[in-house]
């Protein structure tokens, strides 16, 4: 929360005004949309419940009509004397001709009902008689099915009729095909039965009726028997049989003797409208499941239309509000930009209309402040320049007293131990060295002059230490005339000799000077193959300190002068590997040669 408040506080006034306008437009729209959705959803649920009741009652009435029609057919067959006589005959036929005669009589009775389009086939289950003939599919012995699952369920019940999936009788039968059973009573006793008549109902007979109940795209309709077997379903269902059983078990009010509805059943995170109704005159039950998402589909369509209208309006209102917010804050933004310029060193007054409002007063006050600061900066700059010039001259005056002392000592020793030729050579090199050092009082010299300066210095050091130092440079000719701070390379070469190469057992080594351009700057690199530095020595070198009391002052002097001339973006960096090498990199701006 604190982070959010800070972000809001840091936001520009223009965007704050824009955000407020967006809030004022969006919140009423969101409230209107929410109220509309709630009211529409409630009305849609009520209308869907009424429609579901009506459609379900129509489906129930049609199913009852079909059930009664099928029951009448089976009753007629079960009470027919020919059928009862054939079913109760306990003896098999010895004469095939007699079997054929009786079979024709039974077939005439069964074939009377071919007009009923719902019935595809009929079978008789009997004790013996006609069922004794091998290869006969229309007349089946009871003893052959006594161990079947459907027979145990049906025979143990007191129900006259039984509705079962046809897959109980024929495993290869399609889902949705139904078989209706009717017990055949004895000729002179209704209490006992001598056989069973089975009518197989076509798949489309019940499914076409159930499809009529699907008043939404994802409505699922199931037809169950009293054993909780699925007899038929709509063409496309969204739930499995176990799902429907779980829904009914968790809502006992749906298992009633009359049509019942539960308008809000939650199952696996889905809200459902569930209705159940028994089919009177049969052992069947009709179950209808309607997802609330289907009912609310029209509500969602209305919501989408409102959102579409809002999105059409927004492209016109938002840019307009943004322009108004920008116009209101234009002078504030101009004032802010000028403050940034002042921060960067541009001390010029702002040319804005000095209206007599709060922003105008702020502009006048800012202009007065800028004028005062500009005067103070000029005075401070002049004073600072004088101080820096004096400090620079003092630093340059102290840069090489130690080297001058060692060189004079060398001349003295050579004067005693050598001839005049060697002394003359050393004196000449020393003269070249100091001539280049003075450089007519200029603060910057060409890179070529700096290279000659260090070459003279290395020659003198080789005379002093036995000639074990090799100086090489790889500098393009085009960079030779670039201006650099004078006496910039000599302290670095001195460190490479005294603290790098001279620390080796052989006291011999190579110093390489390289230079190249890099994104508008010049990179000068001094590398030696001396003993290198560890982390502590490297930190001292970068801080301008020397562990042995020499060299640090000169390096610090170079860094200070580069920063003074060019700014903090330029200066020296060290990289060193103990026992291998030390590399000093100098970054300078690419200064074109000036006219002498």
ZAMARGU-4260 file (C-alpha; in steps of 0.2 Angstrom, whole numbers, plus 5000, padded with zeros to 4 digits):
<rodrens>
0) 5000/5000/5000 | 5014/5012/5004 | 5022/5008/4987 | 5006/5012/4978 | 5004/5028/4987
5) 5022/5033/4983 | 5019/5029/4965 | 5003/5039/4964 | 5012/5054/4973 | 5026/5053/4960
10) 5014/5053/4945 | 5013/5069/4935 | 4998/5080/4937 | 4993/5078/4919 | 4992/5059/4922
15) 4983/5061/4938 | 4970/5072/4930 | 4968/5059/4916 | 4966/5045/4929 | 4953/5055/4939
20) 4943/5057/4923 | 4945/5038/4919 | 4939/5034/4936 | 4924/5045/4935 | 4919/5037/4918
25) 4923/5019/4923 | 4915/5018/4940 | 4897/5023/4935 | 4898/5011/4920 | 4904/4997/4931
30) 4890/5000/4943 | 4877/5001/4929 | 4884/4985/4921 | 4884/4976/4938 | 4866/4981/4942
35) 4860/4976/4924 | 4869/4959/4925 | 4861/4955/4942 | 4843/4960/4937 | 4845/4952/4920
40) 4852/4936/4927 | 4838/4935/4940 | 4825/4937/4926 | 4833/4924/4915 | 4834/4911/4929
45) 4815/4914/4932 | 4811/4913/4914 | 4822/4898/4911 | 4813/4889/4926 | 4796/4892/4919
50) 4802/4886/4902 | 4810/4871/4909 | 4794/4866/4918 | 4784/4868/4903 | 4795/4858/4892
55) 4798/4844/4904 | 4779/4842/4907 | 4777/4841/4888 | 4791/4828/4887 | 4784/4818/4902
60) 4766/4818/4894 | 4773/4811/4878 | 4784/4798/4887 | 4769/4792/4897 | 4759/4791/4881
65) 4773/4780/4873 | 4775/4770/4889 | 4756/4766/4889 | 4756/4762/4871 | 4770/4749/4873
70) 4762/4742/4889 | 4745/4739/4880 | 4754/4730/4866 | 4763/4719/4879 | 4747/4716/4889
75) 4738/4710/4873 | 4752/4698/4869 | 4753/4692/4887 | 4735/4688/4889 | 4733/4680/4872
80) 4728/4662/4874 | 4740/4656/4860 | 4754/4665/4869 | 4749/4658/4886 | 4747/4641/4879
85) 4764/4641/4871 | 4773/4649/4886 | 4766/4636/4898 | 4770/4621/4888 | 4783/4611/4898
90) 4787/4598/4885 | 4798/4600/4870 | 4791/4596/4852 | 4795/4579/4845 | 4787/4583/4828
95) 4795/4597/4818 | 4779/4600/4808 | 4769/4603/4824 | 4783/4615/4830 | 4781/4625/4814
100) 4762/4625/4815 | 4762/4632/4833 | 4777/4644/4829 | 4766/4651/4815 | 4751/4654/4826
105) 4762/4663/4839 | 4771/4673/4825 | 4754/4679/4819 | 4750/4686/4836 | 4767/4695/4838
110) 4766/4702/4820 | 4750/4711/4823 | 4759/4725/4831 | 4771/4729/4816 | 4761/4745/4815
115) 4769/4752/4831 | 4785/4760/4824 | 4793/4761/4841 | 4795/4742/4843 | 4809/4734/4832
120) 4808/4716/4839 | 4799/4704/4851 | 4805/4689/4860 | 4797/4676/4871 | 4805/4668/4886
125) 4796/4651/4890 | 4799/4635/4900 | 4801/4624/4885 | 4789/4621/4870 | 4794/4632/4856
130) 4810/4637/4864 | 4817/4619/4863 | 4822/4621/4845 | 4841/4623/4842 | 4845/4640/4832
135) 4829/4648/4837 | 4831/4667/4842 | 4813/4672/4844 | 4809/4659/4858 | 4821/4657/4872
140) 4821/4645/4887 | 4820/4653/4904 | 4833/4641/4911 | 4846/4649/4899 | 4844/4666/4906
145) 4840/4662/4925 | 4858/4668/4929 | 4858/4684/4919 | 4858/4700/4929 | 4842/4707/4922
150) 4832/4691/4926 | 4837/4691/4944 | 4832/4710/4946 | 4816/4707/4936 | 4810/4690/4943
155) 4813/4696/4961 | 4803/4711/4959 | 4784/4712/4960 | 4783/4723/4945 | 4773/4717/4930
160) 4783/4727/4918 | 4802/4730/4917 | 4812/4743/4908 | 4830/4739/4904 | 4845/4744/4893
165) 4845/4732/4878 | 4864/4729/4882 | 4858/4718/4896 | 4852/4706/4883 | 4863/4709/4868
170) 4880/4716/4873 | 4883/4723/4856 | 4867/4734/4856 | 4869/4753/4854 | 4867/4764/4870
175) 4850/4771/4870 | 4841/4755/4864 | 4828/4750/4877 | 4820/4733/4881 | 4803/4732/4889
180) 4798/4716/4898 | 4781/4709/4903 | 4777/4694/4913 | 4765/4681/4904 | 4753/4675/4917
185) 4747/4657/4918 | 4731/4653/4909 | 4721/4652/4925 | 4731/4661/4937 | 4737/4680/4937
190) 4748/4677/4953 | 4760/4666/4944 | 4769/4668/4927 | 4774/4655/4914 | 4785/4666/4903
195) 4791/4683/4898 | 4788/4694/4883 | 4801/4706/4878 | 4799/4721/4866 | 4815/4730/4860
200) 4812/4748/4857 | 4821/4758/4844 | 4834/4770/4849 | 4826/4785/4841 | 4809/4782/4849
205) 4814/4789/4866 | 4829/4799/4861 | 4819/4810/4849 | 4807/4814/4863 | 4821/4818/4875
210) 4829/4830/4862 | 4814/4840/4862 | 4818/4844/4880 | 4835/4852/4877 | 4829/4871/4876
215) 4847/4876/4879 | 4863/4870/4869 | 4871/4861/4884 | 4855/4854/4892 | 4857/4836/4897
220) 4842/4824/4898 | 4842/4806/4905 | 4829/4793/4906 | 4832/4781/4921 | 4824/4764/4926
225) 4820/4759/4944 | 4837/4751/4945 | 4846/4767/4941 | 4851/4761/4924 | 4852/4774/4910
230) 4839/4769/4897 | 4841/4784/4885 | 4849/4801/4884 | 4849/4816/4872 | 4861/4816/4857
235) 4874/4826/4867 | 4876/4825/4885 | 4888/4834/4897 | 4887/4822/4912 | 4891/4804/4915
240) 4879/4792/4923 | 4889/4793/4940 | 4888/4812/4940 | 4869/4812/4938 | 4868/4798/4952
245) 4879/4809/4963 | 4868/4825/4960 | 4852/4815/4964 | 4859/4807/4980 | 4865/4824/4986
250) 4848/4832/4984 | 4835/4820/4991 | 4821/4832/4987 | 4823/4828/4968 | 4818/4810/4972
255) 4799/4813/4974 | 4783/4806/4968 | 4780/4821/4957 | 4790/4833/4947 | 4802/4843/4957
260) 4815/4856/4953 | 4831/4863/4962 | 4836/4880/4955 | 4853/4880/4961 | 4863/4864/4962
265) 4882/4866/4963 | 4892/4851/4957 | 4911/4851/4953 | 4911/4870/4953 | 4896/4872/4941
270) 4879/4879/4945 | 4865/4869/4938 | 4846/4869/4937 | 4840/4851/4940 | 4823/4844/4938
275) 4817/4826/4940 | 4800/4818/4937 | 4793/4800/4937 | 4785/4793/4921 | 4768/4787/4928
280) 4762/4770/4922 | 4781/4764/4920 | 4796/4762/4931 | 4805/4776/4922 | 4811/4793/4929
285) 4815/4808/4918 | 4830/4819/4924 | 4834/4836/4916 | 4851/4846/4920 | 4853/4864/4913
290) 4869/4873/4916 | 4866/4891/4923 | 4879/4897/4910 | 4867/4892/4896 | 4853/4902/4905
295) 4864/4917/4908 | 4871/4917/4890 | 4858/4930/4885 | 4864/4940/4900 | 4882/4939/4894
300) 4877/4944/4877 | 4869/4960/4884 | 4884/4963/4895 | 4895/4961/4879 | 4884/4974/4870
305) 4886/4987/4884 | 4905/4984/4885 | 4906/4986/4866 | 4896/5002/4867 | 4908/5008/4881
310) 4923/5003/4870 | 4916/5013/4855 | 4914/5029/4866 | 4931/5028/4875 | 4942/5031/4859
315) 4933/5048/4858 | 4932/5053/4876 | 4950/5047/4882 | 4960/5057/4869 | 4949/5072/4873
320) 4952/5071/4891 | 4970/5068/4889 | 4971/5084/4878 | 4962/5094/4891 | 4973/5087/4905
325) 4988/5091/4895 | 4982/5109/4891 | 4979/5112/4910 | 4997/5107/4914 | 5006/5114/4900
330) 5015/5128/4909 | 5019/5117/4924 | 5028/5105/4912 | 5037/5119/4904 | 5043/5126/4921
335) 5048/5108/4925 | 5059/5106/4909 | 5067/5123/4913 | 5071/5117/4930 | 5080/5102/4923
340) 5090/5113/4912 | 5095/5124/4927 | 5100/5108/4936 | 5111/5104/4921 | 5119/5121/4921
345) 5109/5131/4910 | 5105/5147/4920 | 5094/5157/4908 | 5077/5164/4914 | 5061/5156/4908
350) 5051/5165/4894 | 5033/5161/4899 | 5018/5172/4900 | 5018/5178/4918 | 5000/5177/4922
355) 4994/5182/4939 | 4989/5165/4944 | 4999/5153/4955 | 5009/5146/4941 | 5013/5164/4935
360) 5019/5168/4953 | 5030/5153/4953 | 5038/5157/4936 | 5043/5175/4942 | 5050/5168/4958
365) 5060/5155/4948 | 5067/5168/4936 | 5073/5178/4950 | 5081/5163/4958 | 5090/5158/4942
370) 5097/5175/4940 | 5104/5175/4957 | 5111/5157/4955 | 5119/5162/4939 | 5128/5176/4947
375) 5134/5165/4961 | 5140/5152/4949 | 5150/5164/4939 | 5159/5170/4954 | 5162/5153/4961
380) 5168/5147/4944 | 5181/5161/4943 | 5187/5158/4961 | 5188/5139/4958 | 5198/5141/4942
385) 5211/5152/4951 | 5212/5139/4965 | 5214/5124/4953 | 5227/5133/4943 | 5237/5136/4958
390) 5235/5118/4964 | 5240/5112/4947 | 5255/5122/4946 | 5260/5116/4963 | 5257/5098/4958
395) 5268/5100/4942 | 5282/5108/4952 | 5283/5093/4963 | 5281/5079/4950 | 5298/5073/4948
400) 5310/5078/4962 | 5314/5059/4966 | 5319/5055/4947 | 5329/5071/4946 | 5339/5066/4961
405) 5342/5048/4955 | 5348/5055/4938 | 5360/5068/4945 | 5367/5054/4956 | 5370/5043/4941
410) 5379/5057/4932 | 5390/5059/4947 | 5394/5040/4948 | 5397/5039/4929 | 5409/5055/4930
415) 5419/5045/4942 | 5419/5028/4934 | 5417/5032/4915 | 5423/5043/4901 | 5416/5059/4895
420) 5406/5050/4881 | 5394/5041/4892 | 5392/5057/4903 | 5387/5067/4887 | 5374/5054/4882
425) 5366/5054/4899 | 5366/5073/4900 | 5358/5074/4882 | 5344/5062/4886 | 5341/5072/4902
430) 5340/5088/4892 | 5327/5080/4880 | 5317/5073/4894 | 5315/5090/4903 | 5313/5100/4887
435) 5298/5089/4883 | 5292/5090/4901 | 5292/5109/4901 | 5283/5110/4884 | 5283/5129/4883
440) 5272/5130/4898 | 5257/5122/4889 | 5245/5111/4899 | 5241/5099/4885 | 5253/5092/4872
445) 5252/5080/4857 | 5252/5061/4860 | 5268/5060/4849 | 5277/5072/4861 | 5272/5061/4876
450) 5279/5045/4868 | 5295/5054/4864 | 5296/5060/4882 | 5294/5042/4889 | 5306/5035/4876
455) 5319/5047/4883 | 5315/5042/4901 | 5316/5023/4897 | 5333/5026/4889 | 5340/5035/4904
460) 5333/5021/4915 | 5341/5008/4904 | 5358/5017/4906 | 5355/5016/4925 | 5349/4998/4927
465) 5358/4989/4913 | 5347/4990/4898 | 5334/4976/4903 | 5319/4987/4898 | 5311/4986/4881
470) 5298/5000/4877 | 5286/4997/4862 | 5271/5007/4856 | 5257/5002/4844 | 5249/5019/4841
475) 5241/5023/4824 | 5248/5038/4815 | 5231/5046/4814 | 5231/5048/4833 | 5249/5055/4835
480) 5243/5073/4834 | 5229/5071/4847 | 5231/5082/4863 | 5233/5074/4880 | 5238/5081/4897
485) 5257/5082/4898 | 5267/5071/4908 | 5253/5058/4908 | 5263/5043/4903 | 5279/5045/4912
490) 5273/5041/4930 | 5264/5025/4923 | 5281/5020/4915 | 5290/5023/4931 | 5278/5012/4941
495) 5280/4998/4928 | 5299/4999/4929 | 5301/5001/4948 | 5286/4990/4954 | 5284/4978/4940
500) 5300/4974/4930 | 5313/4978/4943 | 5304/4966/4955 | 5307/4951/4944 | 5322/4940/4947
505) 5329/4944/4929 | 5325/4963/4931 | 5321/4963/4912 | 5304/4966/4904 | 5293/4974/4891
510) 5282/4989/4892 | 5269/4991/4878 | 5259/5007/4874 | 5243/5005/4864 | 5230/5018/4858
515) 5214/5017/4848 | 5197/5025/4846 | 5181/5020/4856 | 5164/5028/4853 | 5171/5046/4852
520) 5185/5044/4865 | 5203/5039/4864 | 5209/5024/4874 | 5228/5023/4879 | 5234/5007/4887
525) 5251/5004/4896 | 5255/4986/4899 | 5270/4978/4907 | 5275/4960/4910 | 5281/4963/4928
530) 5277/4954/4944 | 5259/4961/4944 | 5249/4966/4960 | 5238/4958/4972 | 5221/4965/4977
535) 5227/4976/4991 | 5241/4983/4980 | 5229/4985/4965 | 5217/4995/4977 | 5231/5006/4983
540) 5236/5010/4965 | 5218/5014/4960 | 5217/5026/4975 | 5234/5034/4971 | 5244/5026/4985
545) 5261/5016/4984 | 5265/5002/4995 | 5284/5007/4994 | 5282/5026/4996 | 5285/5031/4978
550) 5274/5032/4962 | 5258/5035/4971 | 5259/5054/4970 | 5262/5054/4951 | 5247/5042/4948
555) 5235/5052/4959 | 5241/5068/4950 | 5237/5061/4933 | 5219/5056/4939 | 5216/5073/4946
560) 5222/5082/4931 | 5211/5071/4919 | 5196/5074/4930 | 5199/5093/4931 | 5201/5094/4912
565) 5188/5082/4906 | 5176/5077/4920 | 5173/5062/4930 | 5168/5051/4915 | 5187/5050/4911
570) 5202/5044/4920 | 5213/5028/4924 | 5208/5010/4927 | 5219/4996/4933 | 5219/4977/4929
575) 5233/4966/4936 | 5237/4948/4937 | 5250/4943/4950 | 5266/4936/4942 | 5260/4940/4924
580) 5256/4958/4920 | 5248/4975/4924 | 5238/4985/4912 | 5233/5003/4915 | 5219/5010/4904
585) 5217/5029/4901 | 5201/5035/4894 | 5201/5053/4886 | 5190/5063/4874 | 5196/5063/4856
590) 5203/5081/4856 | 5207/5087/4839 | 5224/5096/4838 | 5223/5115/4841 | 5233/5128/4832
595) 5250/5132/4840
</rodrens>
